[in-house]
């Protein structure tokens, strides 16, 4: 039976599926357009789904494209330039332009340029500052190839089907009968990963399920700790800690999955989700990921060029030792 404290009554099984309902999930099936523009980025799916689900945000209209969509991305890229390149074995970005240029094929990485002192014949070691700043130009890597149009169609259809199933289960089964929620913005990002980059290691089932569950658990943990010490009002701090801690735990568990960071962030900044408590870890974090993996298995393999998953088991490969 439905939970007595659930505010939403159980909709009748023969309730009509309105056009607004379909538009919501059509907007969520945003895996196709980024493929056509060489710009696949999983959080873009979450950005689209947030606008489709949150009515107050829809009042911003086209300003939403500028902020948070574009401006937030610019801020994150700038911070990534400053922070990622502090590590000696990192170089960010890999490339600046999504379109591969012919003259860049023979380009040498900036860090391999050596200067010779003509008088002594000795090689000058570049300063740490120069090495650091040289990384900002990019590592000279190649962007991912643009998929065929028919594959973009499979990406769109798979994403649309996955989000529709997720929304239908949330609306007609899980929310009214079990007081559970699986329709959250993080699955917009997961949809892009599973249906547009299904061969990527981060899109595999173990990463999706374990990584997203880690995000849910970390979000619940951080909010609980902040409330315990009386700092629940510092939402920006809770948000930063939850995302950073999710990344760290995912890396140590070898199950990095970007939507897991979104799952932790959503719990941290959304009071309505915090009322779920530890139940949030099961649904939406764990259960929603399982549903998306099942849909990814059913839909991706309709394409002759796709095999999903690439693996079922957890990837326990070890990182290569850093050369001295």
DAGIZI-V344748 format. One record per pair of residues at least 12 apart in sequence whose C-alpha atoms are under 7 Angstrom apart, sorted by sequence separation. I is the first residue (numbers start at 1). J is the second residue. D is the distance in Angstrom with one decimal. If there is no record, write none. Layout:
<<I;J;D> <I;J;D>>
This chain:
<<170;182;5.8> <297;309;6.7> <170;183;6.1> <31;45;6.9> <247;261;6.9> <30;45;5.6> <223;238;6.7> <246;261;6.0> <166;182;6.8> <167;183;5.8> <222;238;6.5> <28;45;6.4> <166;183;6.4> <243;261;5.1> <28;48;5.9> <111;131;6.6> <222;242;6.0> <27;48;6.3> <28;49;5.0> <243;264;6.2> <27;49;6.7> <47;69;6.9> <242;264;5.9> <243;265;6.2> <263;285;6.8> <111;134;6.9> <219;242;5.5> <242;265;6.5> <110;134;6.4> <218;242;6.1> <27;52;6.6> <239;265;5.5> <24;52;5.3> <218;246;6.1> <24;53;7.0> <239;268;5.7> <109;139;5.9> <238;268;6.4> <239;269;6.8> <109;140;6.1> <215;246;5.4> <159;191;5.6> <214;246;6.6> <107;140;6.9> <235;269;6.4> <159;195;6.0> <214;250;6.9> <158;195;6.0> <211;250;5.9> <155;195;5.1> <155;196;5.3> <96;138;6.6> <100;142;6.2> <92;135;6.3> <93;136;6.8> <95;138;5.1> <100;143;6.4> <91;135;5.5> <92;136;6.5> <94;138;5.3> <95;139;6.2> <99;143;6.7> <211;255;5.2> <93;138;4.8> <94;139;4.8> <95;140;5.7> <98;143;5.6> <210;255;6.4> <211;256;5.6> <212;257;6.6> <215;260;4.4> <219;264;4.2> <223;268;6.2> <86;132;6.8> <92;138;6.1> <93;139;6.5> <94;140;6.1> <95;141;5.5> <211;257;5.0> <214;260;6.8> <215;261;5.6> <218;264;6.2> <219;265;6.7> <85;132;6.2> <92;139;6.9> <94;141;5.1> <95;142;6.7> <212;259;6.4> <216;263;5.8> <91;139;6.1> <95;143;6.9> <207;255;4.4> <212;260;4.0> <215;263;5.5> <216;264;5.2> <219;267;5.7> <206;255;6.8> <207;256;5.9> <208;257;5.8> <211;260;5.6> <215;264;4.6> <219;268;5.8> <85;135;6.6> <207;257;5.6> <212;263;6.8> <202;256;6.2> <81;136;6.6> <202;257;5.4> <220;277;6.7> <220;278;6.4> <39;98;6.7> <38;98;5.9> <254;315;6.7> <254;316;6.8> <216;280;6.5> <217;281;5.5> <216;281;4.8> <213;281;6.0> <190;259;5.7> <216;285;5.4> <189;259;5.7> <187;259;7.0> <213;285;5.0> <186;259;5.3> <212;285;5.6> <213;286;5.0> <212;286;6.6> <186;262;5.3> <186;263;5.5> <209;286;5.9> <212;289;6.9> <209;289;5.2> <208;289;6.1> <209;290;6.2> <205;293;6.0> <182;283;5.8> <195;296;6.4> <181;283;5.9> <182;284;4.1> <194;296;6.1> <180;283;6.1> <181;284;5.5> <205;309;6.9> <195;300;6.6> <204;309;5.9> <182;288;5.2> <204;310;6.7> <206;312;6.4> <204;311;6.7> <205;312;6.1> <206;313;6.3> <38;146;5.8> <206;314;5.4> <198;308;6.4> <35;146;6.6> <199;310;6.3> <35;147;6.8> <35;152;6.4> <32;152;5.2> <32;153;6.7> <32;155;5.8> <31;155;5.9> <32;156;4.7> <31;156;5.5> <30;156;6.8> <29;156;5.9> <31;159;6.4> <29;159;4.8> <162;292;6.1> <29;160;4.5> <28;160;6.9> <162;295;5.5> <26;160;6.2> <25;160;6.4> <28;163;6.8> <50;185;5.4> <49;185;5.5> <25;163;6.0> <25;164;5.9> <46;185;4.9> <49;188;5.8> <46;186;5.5> <46;187;6.7> <158;299;5.3> <46;188;4.1> <158;300;6.6> <45;188;4.3> <46;189;4.7> <45;189;4.6> <44;189;6.6> <43;189;4.8> <42;189;4.3> <45;192;6.1> <42;190;6.7> <154;303;6.9> <42;192;5.0> <42;193;5.8> <28;188;6.1> <11;172;6.3> <31;192;5.0> <10;172;6.9> <31;196;5.9> <10;176;4.7> <9;176;6.2> <8;176;6.5> <6;179;6.4> <2;176;5.3> <3;177;6.6> <2;177;4.2> <3;178;6.5> <1;177;5.5> <2;178;6.2> <3;179;6.0>>
